[in-house]
Amino acid sequence: MKSATIQLETLACPSCMQKIEAALKGLDGAEKDSAKVLFNSSKVKLNFDEDKVSIEEIENAISKLGYNVIKSKVK
């Protein structure tokens, strides 16, 4: 299991958080309970199984919602 921290552009509204969390929870390989959007710092944190989903796929899921991914860190 890998841990990702993804920096996004500044989030404008709390409903953005719900949209992003819902999209991440729908990805196969993303740990549902670990997906958290930190509104004040515009960061997304989640754990994921690298064998099932890549960081690129996670970034794409966020980008498709209209949020720009600035950078990602995976541990």
C-alpha positions as CSV (number, residue, x, y, z in Angstrom):
1,M,0.0,0.0,0.0
2,K,1.4,3.4,-1.0
3,S,0.5,6.8,0.5
4,A,0.0,9.8,-1.7
5,T,-0.2,13.5,-1.0
6,I,-1.4,15.5,-3.9
7,Q,-1.2,19.3,-4.0
8,L,-4.1,21.0,-5.9
9,E,-4.8,24.5,-7.0
10,T,-6.7,26.5,-4.3
11,L,-10.1,24.9,-3.6
12,A,-12.9,27.4,-3.8
13,C,-15.7,25.7,-2.0
14,P,-16.4,22.9,0.5
15,S,-18.5,21.0,-2.1
16,C,-15.3,20.6,-4.1
17,M,-14.0,18.4,-1.3
18,Q,-17.0,16.1,-1.6
19,K,-16.7,15.8,-5.3
20,I,-13.0,14.9,-5.2
21,E,-13.5,12.4,-2.3
22,A,-16.4,10.7,-4.1
23,A,-14.3,10.4,-7.3
24,L,-11.4,8.9,-5.4
25,K,-13.6,6.5,-3.4
26,G,-14.9,5.2,-6.8
27,L,-11.4,4.2,-8.0
28,D,-10.5,0.5,-7.8
29,G,-7.4,0.3,-5.6
30,A,-7.9,3.5,-3.6
31,E,-8.4,2.8,0.1
32,K,-11.9,4.3,0.6
33,D,-11.5,5.3,4.3
34,S,-8.1,7.0,3.7
35,A,-9.2,9.5,1.0
36,K,-9.2,13.0,2.7
37,V,-9.3,16.4,1.1
38,L,-7.8,19.1,3.2
39,F,-9.7,22.2,2.3
40,N,-7.4,24.9,3.8
41,S,-4.2,23.5,2.3
42,S,-5.8,22.3,-0.9
43,K,-4.3,18.9,-0.5
44,V,-5.6,15.4,-1.1
45,K,-4.2,12.5,1.0
46,L,-5.0,8.8,0.3
47,N,-3.6,5.3,0.5
48,F,-3.8,3.2,-2.6
49,D,-2.7,-0.2,-4.0
50,E,-0.1,0.5,-6.7
51,D,-0.9,-2.9,-8.3
52,K,-4.5,-1.8,-9.0
53,V,-4.3,2.0,-9.6
54,S,-1.4,4.3,-10.5
55,I,-0.8,7.8,-9.2
56,E,-1.4,9.0,-12.8
57,E,-4.8,7.5,-12.8
58,I,-5.6,9.2,-9.5
59,E,-4.4,12.5,-10.8
60,N,-6.5,12.0,-14.0
61,A,-9.6,11.3,-11.9
62,I,-9.1,14.7,-10.1
63,S,-8.2,16.6,-13.3
64,K,-11.4,15.3,-15.0
65,L,-13.4,17.0,-12.3
66,G,-11.8,20.3,-13.3
67,Y,-9.2,20.6,-10.6
68,N,-5.5,21.2,-11.5
69,V,-3.0,18.9,-9.9
70,I,0.2,20.9,-9.1
71,K,2.3,18.0,-7.8
72,S,2.1,14.6,-6.1
73,K,4.3,12.8,-3.6
74,V,4.1,9.1,-3.2
75,K,5.7,7.2,-0.3
